[in-house]
C-alpha cells in the first residue's frame, strides 16, 4: 500500500514537471533586468554622468530605459518622461 502511494505521488510530480510552462520557455523566460520604479522626473543628470543607456527587455512588465552612471549605479528612467524621450533618441533600436 505504501509503495502504491509513493508511486502515485512520484508519478504526479513527474507529470507536473513535464507539463510546466517553465520547461516550454526554458531558463530565459524571466528577463534579467526589469524596472518597477523610476527615478524622479525632476532629476537633473548631466549627460557626462551617463556611461550607458539601454532599453529593458520586451518581456518586462514596464517599458523602461536603464541608465548606468559613471559611479556604477543603474537607474530606471521612464521612457515617457522628458529625460526618457531624450535618452530614447540616443539609443539604437
Residue, then its C-alpha position, 0 to 999 in steps of 0.5 A: x500500500x505504501x509503495x502504491x502511494x509513493x508511486x502515485x505521488x512520484x508519478x504526479x510530480x513527474x507529470x507536473x514537471x513535464x507539463x510546466x510552462x517553465x520547461x516550454x520557455x526554458x531558463x530565459x523566460x524571466x528577463x534579467x533586468x526589469x524596472x518597477x520604479x523610476x527615478x524622479x522626473x525632476x532629476x537633473x543628470x548631466x549627460x557626462x554622468x551617463x556611461x550607458x543607456x539601454x532599453x529593458x527587455x520586451x518581456x518586462x512588465x514596464x517599458x523602461x530605459x536603464x541608465x548606468x552612471x559613471x559611479x556604477x549605479x543603474x537607474x530606471x528612467x521612464x521612457x515617457x518622461x522628458x529625460x526618457x524621450x531624450x535618452x530614447x533618441x540616443x539609443x539604437x533600436 
